[in-house]
Amino acid sequence: MFVERRPKMDGEAGVLPLINVVFLLLIFFMLAGSLGMVEPFEVRAPRSASGEGERSQRVIRLSMSVDGRFALDGQEMLRDILLERLSDMLIDDPTAGIELKADSRLPANHLVRFTYLLEQAGVESVFLVTLPDRP
């Protein structure tokens, strides 16, 4: 009678697939954690009871801090440079939507003045980023 013998399993060979899985999970979570846009400064969005409006396909994100700093798509820059780059971006894609995340502590007249400058740069509509109002 013929008895088939299995080769002995090396104790380390069973650990290799586990190490591969853990390594792939580590890479996945490192990438997933870095995909979100990091704000260059703190901006506390105001609260609003209204829902979200319609958005275009491409969104350009602007941030405005309480101390007068500005950011375009997460990159901090001076206001005049931001307006110039924004104008160039809108020439390339005039249907792009503008999301403005302005600090809730920012005086309203500063926000109004900035939206006037946005209009001069060629922006047709701006979506103000807000947090949902607490029930």
Secondary structure, DSSP 8 states (H G I E B T S, - for coil): ----------TTTTTHHHHHHHHHHHHHHHHHHHSS---SS-----EESS------SSEEEEEE-TTS-EEETTEEE-HHHHHHHHHHHHHH-TT-EEEEEE-TTS-HHHHHHHHHHHHHTT---EEE--EE---
